[in-house]
Amino acid sequence: MLTNELRYFLAVATSGSLSTASEQLYVAGSAISRQIQKLETRLGVTLFERHARGMILTDAGQILANHVRKSMRDMEYALAEIQGLKAVRKTLVRIACTDGMAFDLLPGLLARFRQHYPGVSFDLQVGSAMQVAEWIRRSECDVAFQFSLAPEKEVEIIAAWPAPVLLLLDSAHPLVQQSGVAIDDLHPYPLVLPEAGTTIRQLFDLSCRMAGTFLEPAFSSNNFSALYEFTRHTPQAITVCSHFSVLWRARLDAMTLKTMTNTSLSQRTLQIQAPGSKHRPAAVSAFLAMAEHILGEEHGKWMQDLG
């Protein structure tokens, strides 16, 4: 159980503000400040950089916050087991993912899981790659799905599969029957791209630079649903995505995925991640096992179709 010192510290660490923590805890800001100063004196380190605009964790403060959050999660797991709640029933599983996986992949997986375990509920949070990485490192979610260009640190990688950047286009598009599609072949067609800064856009822009060409999108957005629907309703339009992003939807809408010749577009992986904790509720373990099984099978089917 948390002492007042740690409880107040964590509230300020999470909110970044004494006043916000005071409102959340119904405790005077001066009392919270005194408890934090007492904790700093006892530990012999400064936990926050104090600014007019708020409180920012120092390196020591970040280490303590991570440890406290992990201890809280471990306590939740222990209490669940003590109370006999380890069975997969009436459990909330918190999922985090980047935008591309919230379109088709995660809704499909969650719906399939609830067919077998209707007592399990889900909370799905969608964020940028940096946000998702931070949420899973801080144990603010139970599972994360993320496209990654490099191995993630401080988290457990449950499974990973290649997730190359592919063209998504209508099945009647002229490029569908063309072998060896390169970046230069896209010039005649309306191009639909995600916003700059995403892993997929980084790889696509890198391929353009390596090919010595420039492609200006007809439409761009930070929302994959908008990209998909614009592509679907615009004659001869092309967008880019992973096969995981449209795992079931592309087949329903008669859309086709096509590889390109540019090798720089094959550097991503899809990772299923979990906090680096040995304790895991039964519902989370069951969901991880199901997700790994389904995605492994679907990736295998895609590889067979590709071959």
N, C-alpha and C positions, 0 to 999 in steps of 0.2 A: 504494500500500500504506500502511496506517496505521502511524504511529509509536506507540510505547508510550504516550506522552502522550495522543494522541487516542483510542487504543483504551481506555485506562483511563477517560478522560473520558466516552466514549460509553457504557461499561458502567454508570457511576454515573448518567448522565443517563437511561438507559433504566430502570434498577431503582429509582432514587431513594434508594439506600442504599449506603454504603461496604462494609458487611458482606456484603450480597447480591452486590455486584460482586466482592468478594474470593472468595466461594465459587464464583462462575461462572468466574473467571479463574485460580483456584488461585494467587493472589498475595496477599501480606499486605496488609491494609488500610492499614497505615502507608506501604507502598511506593506504593500507589495514590494516597494523599493527597499524598505528596511530589511525584509526577508532575503531579498536578492543580495544586498550588501553583506548580510550575515553569512550567506552561503559563500560568497566570494572570499570573505575573510577566513572562513573555515578551510576552504580549498587552497587559499593562497594564490589565486589567479583572478584575472578580470574576465568575466563571462560575456559582457556586452560592451560595445562601443556606443556611447551615449551621444546622440545628435538631436538637434532641434526637431527633426522630422521623424525621429523614432529611435528604436533600440536595435542594433545590429549585432549578431553573435560574433564573438571572436573565434579563433580556431579552437581554443579550449572550450568555449561555450557550445560550439557545434558538436564536439566530441561528447560532451555531457548530454546534450539534447538527443543525439542519436542513441546513446546508451539508455536514457530514461524511456524513450519511445519503445525501444526493443524490450526493456524490462516490463513495460505495461502490456505489450503484446503477449509476452511469455506468461504473465499473470492471468490474462484473459484465457489463454489456452488451458492453464492449470485449473482455473475455476470451472471451465467448461467440462473438463474431464471429471473433476470432483463431483460436479452436479449431474453427471451421467448424460451429458449432452454431446458426447463424441459421435453418436450416430448421426447420419446425414438427415437431419430434420430441423426445420425452423431455424435456419442459419442464414445470415447475410454474408455474401461473398462480394468483396470490393474489387472491381476490375478497373484497370487503367489502360488506355491505348491511344495511339495517334490517330489522326482523322481518317486515314485510308481504311483502317480496320473496323471503324464504327459504322461503315456504310452497309456491309453485307456479312462479313466474316463473324464478328462478335454477336450481332443479333441472331444469326443462324445457330451458332454454337450454344448460346444461352437458352434459346428456345428448345433445342434438342435435349439439353441437360435437364430442363424442367419437366420434360415429358416423363423422365424416369424418377426425378426427385422434386415433386411439386412443392415440397415444403421449403426448398431453398429459394431465397430471393437474391437479386443482384443489384448492385449499384455500379453503373458504368460511367467513368469520368474520362472525357476526351481532352487531350492537351497536346502541346508541342512535344517534340522529342526530348527537349531539355526538361520540361515539366514532368513527363512520364518517368524519366530517369531519376529525377529527384524524389518523386512520390514513392517509387519502389525502394530506393535506398533508405528512405526515412520510414519505411514500413507503413506508409499511409494508404497502401492498397495491398491486397493479398496476392494479386496476380497482375502482371503487365504483359501486354503484347506490343512489340516494338520492332520496327525495321532499324537495323543497325549496320554501320559501316565498320565497326571495330568491336572487339569483345567488351562487354560492360563489366565494370569493376564493382565490387562490394554487393553483388547480387548473385543469386543462384540461377544459372541458365538451365531450365528444365528441358528444353529442346530447341533446336535451331534448324532451319532449312534455307537453302539458297532462294533468294527472292529477287531475281534480276528485273530490271526495268523493261517492260514490254509495251508494245503498241496495242491500244484498244481501239477497235474500229468496227464498223458495220460489216456483217458477213458478205455483203455485196460490194464492198469497197474495192477499187482497182488494185490496191496493193496486196490484197489477200492472196492472190494467185502468183504474186511475184516472189521469186526466191532471192535471198540475200538482200533484204531491205537495209539501206544505209541512211545515215542522217540526211544526206543531200537529197534523197528520194522524197523527203517530206515537204519540200518547198512548195509544190503546187496545191497543197491541201490546207484547209483551215486547221490550225494547231491549237490545242487546248491544254494548258499547262497549270500545275499547282504553283503556288506562290514561291518566290525565291526563299532559300534558307532551309527548305525541307530536304531530306536526304535524296529523294527522287529527283528533285529539281537540280540539286547540286551535281548529281551524276549526269543528268541530261545536258546541263550547261557545259560541264567538263567535256563531254563527247563532242559538242558543237565546236568548242575551242580546239580540240585535238583534230577535228575534221577541217578546221579553218573556215567555218561557215557560221552564219548568224540566222536564227529563226525567231521571228517575232510572233508571239501567240495572238490568235484572234480573240481569245478569251482566257483569262486567268482568274483563279480564286483560291482562297484558303480552305474551301469546302469541297470535299471530293464528290459529294452528291450533286452539287451544282456542275462540276466538271463532267460527270458522267451523263447527266441529263442533257446538257448542252451538246455533248458529242453525239448522243443518241438522236437528237432532233435536228442536227445540222448536217445537211448532205455532204458526204465525203470528209467529215471532220475526223480528227485523230487526237486521242489523248494518250497519256502514259500512266502505267500503274503496274502493280504486281499481280500475278494470278491469284494470290491470296485475297486481294482487295475485292475481287468480283467472283469469288469462288463458285457461287451458285447463280448469281444474278445474270452474269454474262450469257449463260446458256438459255435462260428464260427469255432474254431480250434479243436473241440471235446476234450477239456481238462476238467478235473474234479477237483472240490475243495472238500477237505475232512477235517473234523475236527479231532483233536487229543484229547487224554484223559487228557493231562497236563493242569491243570487249570491256570497255570501261563501265558499261551499263550492267555488268553482272557481279558487282562487288558487294551487294547488300545481302543480308540474311534477315529472315524473320525469326525473332527470338521470343519464346515464352519464358518470362522471368518471374522469380518469387524472391521475397526478402531472404537474406541469408540466415534463417532461423531453423533449428532442428524440429521445432514444434509446429504442427500445421493441423488445423481442424479437418475432420474427416471430409466435410463437404468440399473444402478447397482441394484436398488430395484427390477426391473423386473427379472433380472438374478438371484438374490438371491431367489426369490419366485419360479422360475422355477426349480432351482437346488435342493432346499429343497423338492419340490413336487416329482421330478423324483427319487431322491435318497431315499426318504421315501418309495415310491412305490417299487423300486427295492430291498430295504432291506427287505420289507415285503414279497416279492416273495421268496427271499432267505431263510427267516425264515420258510416259508411254506414248501419249498422243503426240508429243514433240518428236519422239523418235520415229 
